[in-house]
Amino acid sequence: MEKELFSSMAIDALGEMMNISLGSSATAVSNMLDQRVDITTPKVSVIETKDFALGKIEPAVGVEIKYVCGLEGSNIMLLKRSDVKVIVDILMGAPMAEEEFELNELTISAVCELMNQMMGAAATALSDFLGYSVNISTPQPFELDDLEAFKEAHLPQGAETLVVVRFALKIEGALESEFMNVMSVDLARALLKGLGLTD
C-alpha cells in the first residue's frame, strides 16, 4: 500500500517532518509538566481504513485538531487512557485513583491545554518547514469506546486509506509509552507538496 501511494522518499520525508514538528512540541510539554519529555522515533505507515486498529494504546483517548489556516483537514492524536491519567496527575499535582479518573470538565480542560500547547508548537514548526502560516482550532478531546463509531465520526468518510504515525513517548520518571497520529492521505500529500515533493 505504501508503494502504491507514496515513495519511500516521501514516507521518510513525512517521518522527518513529523519528527521535527512533534519533537518541538515536546519542549512545550516539558515546560508545562516541569519534567523532561521525549517524543521520538516516528514510524509512518499507510494502511487501509478497514484495517485500522489501536494496538498497544487501547483503551485510548483521542484529541482532534482541525487546521483553520494553511492546511485543510484534521489531525487526530490518540493516547493511551492510562497515559492521559498520568499526565493529568502531573498537571494537577496529585495522583487520582484509577477508578475515579474520567474525562470530566476538569480533566478535559487539562488535556485540552496540554494539547493546545503541544499542537500549537507543532503547527509553528510546520509553518517554518512549509514557509507559510499554519494555524489550528481548539483541540477537541473524546473517549474512544467504539472503534467503528470513531471511524464514522472522526475519519474522512469514503477514504479507503489513512496515514498513521506512531511515536515513542517518554516522560522522565513517569511513563514510557507511545501515541498515534492519524491523518488523511490528502493532508499527507499537502504536507509533502509544501516540501516540494509530489508523487
Backbone as a ProteinNet text record, in pm:
[ID]
protein_1_A
[PRIMARY]
MEKELFSSMAIDALGEMMNISLGSSATAVSNMLDQRVDITTPKVSVIETKDFALGKIEPAVGVEIKYVCGLEGSNIMLLKRSDVKVIVDILMGAPMAEEEFELNELTISAVCELMNQMMGAAATALSDFLGYSVNISTPQPFELDDLEAFKEAHLPQGAETLVVVRFALKIEGALESEFMNVMSVDLARALLKGLGLTD
[TERTIARY]
83.2	0	86.5	194.1	280.3	342	382.9	447.9	350.5	220	121.2	94.7	91.6	53.5	170.8	275.8	390.2	520.6	617.2	750.3	816.4	920.4	991.1	1052.9	1092.9	1148.1	1040.6	917.8	807.6	773.5	774.6	747	853.5	980.3	1090.7	1075.4	1035.4	1019.1	905.9	795.4	684	728.7	803.1	853.2	942.3	1029.7	1122	1046.2	945.7	866.4	789.7	730.1	656.5	752	870.7	971.2	1008.6	1031.7	1072.7	955.6	835	721.4	676.4	666.5	625.3	740.3	862.5	978.5	983.7	949.7	949.4	837.2	728.3	618.1	653	749.5	792.5	846.8	910.6	963	848.9	741	624.7	563.8	556.3	500.2	593	724.2	822.5	804.2	785	767	639.4	532.6	405.8	411.6	475.3	479.2	596.8	692.4	815	891.5	885.8	960.1	1009	1119.1	1173.3	1077.8	1046	958	1030.5	1030.2	1088.6	980.9	970.4	880	967.7	985.6	1086.3	1038.8	1123.6	1113	977.7	938.8	812.1	820.5	716.4	706.4	583	605.7	496.1	447.4	315.8	260.7	134	109.8	-11.9	-95.3	-214.8	-295.2	-435.4	-502.4	-642	-726.1	-824.4	-908.2	-972	-1013.5	-1080.6	-985.8	-854.9	-756.7	-706	-755	-705.7	-739.5	-638.6	-658.1	-570.4	-607.8	-534.7	-409.4	-413.6	-296.5	-267.2	-140.2	-94.3	-161.1	-218.2	-271.2	-418.9	-474	-611.5	-616.3	-711.8	-816	-757	-810.4	-749.2	-840.3	-775.6	-843.6	-793.4	-884.7	-846.2	-859.1	-781.4	-792.1	-786.8	-889.6	-893.5	-854.7	-761	-714.7	-745.8	-826.5	-858.2	-769.8	-725.3	-646	-740	-714.6	-801.8	-729.7	-599	-523.1	-400.8	-374.5	-252.9	-270.1	-346.7	-371.9	-521	-566.9	-706.1	-710.3	-816.8	-831.6	-804.3	-786.4	-762.9	-657.2	-605.1	-504.2	-561.7	-552.4	-606.6	-493.1	-483.7	-385.9	-459.3	-402.1	-461.7	-360.8	-401.8	-314.7	-380.5	-297.5	-347.4	-417.1	-532.2	-610.3	-529	-454.5	-374.9	-262	-211.1	-107.8	-166.4	-290.2	-358.2	-375.8	-410.6	-427.1	-295.1	-183.7	-52.3	-23.3	-50.3	-24.2	-112.6	-241.7	-334.1	-290.5	-247.3	-197.7	-81.5	11.3	127.2	80.1	-13.3	-64.5	-137.4	-213.2	-291.8	-206.3	-89.3	-1	-36.6	-131.4	-169.5	-226.4	-188.9	-242.3	-389.7	-461.5	-603.3	-620.8	-710.5	-734.9	-785.1	-739.1	-773.5	-924.6	-998.4	-1144.3	-1214	-1142.2	-1201.1	-1173.2	-1077.8	-1039.7	-1145.3	-1187.7	-1281.7	-1258	-1307.5	-1296.7	-1411.6	-1388.3	-1488.7	-1437.6	-1509.2	-1473.5	-1329.4	-1288.1	-1155.1	-1045.8	-1061.6	-957.6	-956.2	-1074.4	-1080.6	-1007.1	-1027.9	-960.9	-808.9	-760.5	-616.5	-562.1	-635	-591.9	-591.1	-695.4	-704.3	-588.5	-556	-447.2	-314.9	-293.8	-171.3	-162.3	-272.2	-273.6	-264.4	-322	-313.1	-167.3	-94.4	47.8	127.2	97.3	170.8	149.9	23.6	-5.3	18	8.5	43.2	190.4	274.7	419.2	447.9	374.2	392.2	351.2	242.4	195.8	297.2	358.3	461.6	580.7	619.5	730.5	694.4	569.3	523.8	527.1	486.8	490	631.5	730	870.5	912.8	868.8	900.7	843.8	714.7	642	658	696.8	717	589.5	482	359.9	290.8	200.6	138.2	44.2	55.9	-34	-94.9	-228.9	-297.8	-397	-419.6	-509.9	-627.9	-734.2	-850.4	-820.6	-913.1	-900.5	-914.2	-823	-831.8	-961.9	-1021.1	-1144.5	-1117.6	-1117.4	-1091.2	-1216.9	-1196.9	-1308.7	-1256.9	-1347	-1310.9	-1339.1	-1248.1	-1263.6	-1312.5	-1444.9	-1503.9	-1538.7	-1566.3	-1613.9	-1536.5	-1458	-1369.6	-1448.2	-1558.9	-1637.8	-1703.3	-1752.2	-1813.5	-1707.7	-1584.9	-1473.8	-1445.1	-1441.8	-1412.8	-1518.1	-1644.4	-1753.4	-1750.3	-1717.4	-1724.9	-1600.1	-1483	-1359.1	-1269.7	-1289.3	-1203.5	-1270.8	-1192.2	-1250.9	-1344.4	-1469.2	-1566.3	-1537.4	-1545.8	-1522	-1375.9	-1286.2	-1142.8	-1106.4	-1041.2	-1004.1	-871.2	-791.6	-658.9	-634	-543.8	-505.4	-354.3	-302.8	-161.1	-154.1	-83.7	-71.2	75.4	100.7	237.6	239.8	323	336.7	464.5	452.9	567.1	593.3	721.2	755.6	739.6	681.9	658.9	721.2	806.9	870.3	862.5	807.8	808.6	894.3	1004.8	1105.4	1045	1068.2	1021.4	873	801.8	655.9	602.4	646.2	596.6	684.6	679	737.4	629.4	587.4	473.4	482.5	369.1	364.2	229.6	222.8	94.2	88.6	-29.3	-53	-109.6	-66.5	-117.3	-180.7	-305.5	-378	-416.1	-383.4	-421	-467.9	-537.1	-583.3	-467	-482.9	-383.5	-371.7	-485.1	-483.5	-398	-409.4	-329.6	-181	-150.6	-10.8	45.2	-36.3	8.1	30.7	-56.7	-40.8	89.6	123.7	249.6	368.9	360.4	469.7	483	367.2	369.4	439.9	416.5	482.6	634.1	679.8	824.2	876.8	785.7	827.2	833.1	770.3	767.5	626.6	614.4	484.4	507.2	426.6	437	351.8
-121	0	125.8	126	243.6	271.5	162.8	180.5	236.4	202.6	249.2	399.1	448.9	588	682.5	638	724	649.2	720.8	661.2	648.8	567.9	553.6	687.7	768.5	901.6	991	981.4	1061.4	1017.7	885.7	832.9	882.9	878.3	927.5	1076.5	1152.6	1297.9	1329.7	1254.1	1272.7	1243.5	1134.1	1097.1	1204.5	1260.1	1363.8	1491.1	1526.6	1645.6	1628.9	1510.9	1484.3	1479.5	1425.9	1417.6	1556.4	1647.5	1783.2	1860.3	1848.8	1926.3	1875.1	1742.3	1688.3	1692.4	1682.5	1695	1832.2	1935.3	2071.4	2087.3	2013.6	2025	1958.9	1865.6	1801.9	1906.7	2010.3	2118.5	2190.4	2216.4	2284.1	2198.1	2066.8	1975.6	1968.7	1963.9	1961.6	2082.6	2199.2	2322.4	2319.6	2262.8	2255.3	2160.2	2045.1	1940.5	1957.6	2042.5	2062.2	1930	1849.2	1723.1	1701.7	1630.3	1605.4	1516	1560.1	1483.2	1458.8	1333.4	1299.8	1239.3	1292.8	1237.2	1203.5	1074.7	1034.5	921.3	887.6	769.2	752.6	848	827.8	713.1	631.1	523	551	583.3	620.1	497	475.3	365.8	412.7	357.4	385.8	257.7	267.4	146.3	165.2	54.6	61.6	95.1	183.7	229	111.8	10.8	-104.9	-183.2	-168.4	-241.8	-160.4	-36.9	48.4	-12.8	-20.9	-73.7	4.7	4	81.2	10.5	-121	-195.6	-167.3	-133	-116.8	-1.9	94.5	211.9	197.6	79.7	57.3	30.1	83.5	180	320.4	394.5	521.4	641.5	757.2	886.5	960.3	1022.5	1093.6	1243.9	1315.1	1461.2	1498.1	1568.3	1609.4	1756.1	1781.2	1917.6	1949.5	2051.6	2090.5	2207.9	2204.8	2316.4	2425.2	2547.7	2659.3	2755.9	2736	2824.1	2748.7	2757.1	2697.9	2556.9	2475.7	2337.9	2309	2205.5	2163.9	2025.9	2002	1869.9	1872.8	1754.2	1746	1641.5	1654.8	1564.9	1505.1	1375.3	1312.6	1248.1	1286.7	1226.5	1123.9	1004.8	900.5	859	871.5	837.9	730.6	651.4	550.8	621.2	570.6	634.2	645.2	541	542.8	646.1	673.3	776.4	915.4	934.1	1062.5	1086.4	979.9	991.8	1034.3	973.3	1008.7	1156.9	1202.4	1342.4	1436.8	1401.1	1484.4	1487	1371.4	1365.6	1462.8	1465.2	1556.3	1702.1	1731.7	1868.8	1913.5	1819	1851.5	1851.4	1787.9	1784.2	1678	1589.7	1482.7	1364.6	1240.9	1123.9	1100.4	1048.5	1018.7	866.9	811.4	667	632.2	518.3	476.4	476.4	424.1	413.4	549.7	650.4	784.7	868.4	823.6	904.9	898.5	1013.4	1020.2	1150.5	1153.9	1277.7	1369.7	1444.9	1542.4	1683	1783.5	1921.8	1956.4	1909.6	1940.8	1871	1739.9	1665.6	1703.5	1729.7	1772.9	1905.3	1996.2	2125.6	2107.5	2016	1990.4	1929.6	1831.7	1766	1865.7	1949.1	2049.8	2148	2192.9	2290	2228.1	2102.9	2032.5	2018.5	1973.5	1952.4	2083.8	2189.2	2321.3	2365.3	2348.5	2384.1	2295.7	2165.8	2067.7	2089.2	2096.5	2108.9	2250.8	2349.5	2486.4	2495.3	2431.1	2428.7	2351.4	2240.3	2159.6	2239.6	2316.6	2398.4	2507.5	2566.4	2668.1	2607	2485.5	2416.5	2383.5	2342.7	2313.9	2440.9	2554.1	2682.3	2712.3	2689.8	2713.5	2620.5	2496.5	2394.3	2430	2466.6	2485.9	2625.8	2722	2857.2	2939.4	2891.4	2971.5	2938.7	3028.4	3016.6	2896.3	2821.3	2709.3	2732.5	2738.3	2757.9	2645.7	2616.9	2508.3	2559.8	2478.9	2508.1	2463.9	2493.9	2442.1	2290	2216.7	2070	2020	1917.4	1858.3	1715.4	1691.4	1555.9	1467.9	1339.1	1244.5	1109.2	1032.1	896.4	802.8	711.4	619.5	484.5	471.3	349.1	248.4	298.6	212.3	247.3	153.2	179.3	217.2	146.9	176.5	314.7	348.1	481.7	589.6	562.6	657.1	680.3	571.7	583.5	669.5	648.4	724	871.3	898.9	1036.6	1119	1054.4	1132.7	1109.2	999.2	973.3	1022.1	1058	1108.2	1003.5	1041.7	945.3	909.1	780.5	732.8	707.5	749.5	729	583.8	519.7	379.3	363.8	472.6	463.5	579.5	555.6	654.1	655	766.7	772	773.5	676.8	663	679.2	766.2	786.3	752.2	655.3	617.8	679.9	734.1	796.5	728.7	724	684.8	807.8	789.5	898.7	862.7	949.2	925.1	1050.1	1033.9	1141.7	1091.1	1160	1112.5	1083.7	961.3	922.6	895.3	903.5	887.3	780.7	783.4	680.9	667.3	549.4	519.9	450.2	512.1	458.1	499.5	502.2	552.1	618.6	700.1	754.3	754.4	780.8	766.5	895.8	929.6	1045.7	993.9	1030	979	1097.1	1086.6	1192.8	1132.6	1213.3	1167.3	1166.2	1088.8	1085.6	1224.3	1295	1429.9	1526.5	1517.1	1604.7	1569.7	1440.7	1398.1	1450.9	1445.7	1496.1	1646.6	1717.9	1863.9	1897.5	1819.9	1841.2	1816.4	1710.3	1677.3	1781.9	1831.5	1935.3	2060.5	2090.7	2205.9	2189.8	2064.6	2038	2028.7	2042.1	2030.6	1887.4	1797.7	1656.5	1617.2	1570.8	1519.5	1386.6	1288.6	1156.4	1154.6
0	0	0	81.1	86.3	-49.8	-119.7	-250.3	-353.1	-336.8	-432.7	-417.8	-294.3	-270.8	-254	-185.3	-155.2	-180.2	-232.6	-249.2	-112.9	-103.9	23.9	64.7	-33.8	-4.8	58.4	6	59.8	202.4	225.9	360.5	458.4	416.1	501.1	529.9	426.9	442.5	539.8	529.3	622.9	765.7	781.4	913.7	971.9	887.4	935	972.4	890.6	919.5	1050.9	1069.6	1193.5	1312.9	1290.7	1396.7	1447.9	1353.7	1391.7	1454.4	1394.4	1446.4	1583.4	1599.2	1728.9	1829.4	1779.3	1867.7	1931.5	1852.3	1907.8	2010.3	1989.6	2085.2	2218.6	2218	2343.2	2441	2385.4	2470.7	2541.9	2468.3	2527.3	2638.1	2613.7	2714.5	2836.6	2810.9	2920.5	3012	2948.6	3026.1	3109.7	3050.5	3122.7	3240.7	3218.6	3321.5	3417.7	3376.9	3454.6	3470.6	3363.8	3360.2	3217.7	3204.4	3071.3	2991.1	2870.3	2782	2650	2605.7	2475.9	2386.6	2264.9	2163.8	2044	2019.2	1919.1	1829.7	1737.1	1651.9	1582.4	1497.7	1426.4	1326.4	1324.8	1226.4	1142.8	1015.3	926	851.2	851.6	771.3	701.2	586	511	515.4	574.2	592.9	535.6	514.1	472.6	595.2	575.2	685.8	758.7	683.5	745.5	836.5	815	896.8	1016.2	1029.3	1137.3	1273.9	1360.8	1496.4	1593.1	1719.6	1820.5	1870.2	1872.9	1919.5	2066.3	2094.2	2233	2308.1	2235.7	2307.7	2347.1	2329.2	2371.4	2522	2598.4	2559.5	2542.3	2447.3	2408	2432.3	2440.4	2440	2316.6	2244	2121.8	2137.6	2057.7	2050.8	1902.8	1856.1	1714.8	1702.7	1611.9	1585.3	1439.2	1417.1	1279.7	1238.4	1114.8	1062.5	1012.1	1055.4	1015.6	922	905.7	816.8	767.1	636.7	580.2	527.9	600.2	559.4	574.3	503.7	517.1	580.5	659.2	719.1	867.9	923.5	1067.1	1099	1217.8	1269.6	1397.1	1413.7	1533.7	1612.4	1739.7	1829.3	1913.9	1924.4	2007.5	2113.3	2238.4	2350.7	2436.3	2500.7	2593.2	2709.1	2747.3	2854.1	2983.9	3016	3139.3	3132.1	3008.4	2992.3	3013.5	2964.4	2984.9	3134.7	3208.7	3353.9	3420.3	3378.6	3434.8	3410.5	3287.9	3251.4	3333.8	3346.5	3425.5	3572.1	3624.9	3764	3783.8	3686.9	3697.4	3693.8	3601.6	3588.7	3715.7	3774.8	3894.7	4020.6	4011.1	4127.5	4229.1	4193.5	4286.2	4208.2	4247.2	4177	4211	4114.6	4131.3	4120.1	4197.3	4188.5	4048.4	3996.6	3860.3	3837.2	3935	3917.4	3923.3	3975.1	3982.9	3858.5	3778.4	3662.4	3552.7	3507.6	3394.9	3320.4	3198.6	3120.7	3161.6	3267.4	3310.4	3276.2	3323.2	3286.5	3325.4	3443.2	3493.8	3412.2	3391.1	3318.3	3169.8	3112.8	2972.1	2954.4	3050.3	3045.3	3047.9	3134.4	3145	3016.1	2961.5	2837.9	2722.1	2715.9	2608.1	2614.2	2735.7	2749.9	2707.5	2748.2	2710.1	2557.9	2496.9	2351.2	2275.2	2333.2	2272.1	2262.4	2374.7	2377.3	2281	2286.8	2207.8	2057.7	2016.3	1873.1	1823	1912.6	1874	1837.4	1920.3	1892.7	1764.6	1744.8	1622.9	1498.7	1510.1	1396.8	1363.1	1466.7	1443.7	1369.6	1412.8	1346.2	1201.3	1180	1042.5	957.6	1016.8	944.8	895.6	983.9	947.3	834.2	844.2	744.9	607.5	608.6	482.2	423.8	510.3	459.9	453.7	516.1	525.6	658.2	699	830.8	839.3	948.3	976.5	1113.9	1118.8	1247	1272	1401.8	1438.6	1519.6	1521.7	1605.5	1748.8	1839.8	1976.1	1971.9	2035	2033.6	2097.5	2035.7	2088.1	2134.2	2266.9	2314.4	2312.3	2303.4	2306.7	2355.2	2417.1	2458.4	2342.4	2321.7	2209.6	2263.3	2272.9	2327.8	2219.3	2099.9	1991.6	1864.5	1815.6	1701	1575.6	1549.2	1429.4	1438.7	1558.4	1578.5	1561	1608.6	1591.9	1443.4	1366.6	1222.7	1152.9	1190.9	1127.9	1166.7	1293.4	1343.6	1313	1305.3	1301	1178.6	1108.6	992.3	865.1	761.5	637	575.8	557.3	506.3	360.4	333.1	196.9	166.1	257.4	233.6	263.8	169.3	188	259.8	261.7	323.4	420.2	513.9	614.9	628.8	678	713.6	866.5	922	1066.9	1105	1201.8	1251.1	1399.2	1436	1577	1633.2	1752.9	1820.4	1953.9	1992.7	2129.4	2217.3	2335.8	2429.6	2563.2	2611.9	2741.4	2827.4	2947.2	3046.2	3160.5	3182.5	3277.4	3415	3461.4	3593.9	3602.5	3487.9	3494	3398.9	3273.3	3181.4	3057.9	2998.7	2867.7	2789.2	2680.6	2608.7	2461.8	2396.2	2258.7	2235.7	2132.2	2090.9	1939.5	1888.2	1744.7	1687.9	1569	1497.1	1368.3	1343.7	1226.1	1136.9	1009.4	914.9	782.3	705.2	574.5	475.5	370.1	262.5	199	187.8	128.1	210.3	344.2	430.5	417.3	414	397.6	265.1	160.3	28.7	33.3	106.8	118.3	189.8	293.4	365.3	272.7	195.3	102.6	-7.3	-52.9	-156.8	-104.8	24.6	85.7	88.2	87	84.1	-58.9	-153.9	-294.1	-341.9	-265.4	-304.1	-347.4	-467.8	-513.2	-582.6	-542.4	-606	-731.2
[MASK]
+++++++++++++++++++++++++++++++++++++++++++++++++++++++++++++++++++++++++++++++++++++++++++++++++++++++++++++++++++++++++++++++++++++++++++++++++++++++++++++++++++++++++++++++++++++++++++++++++++++++

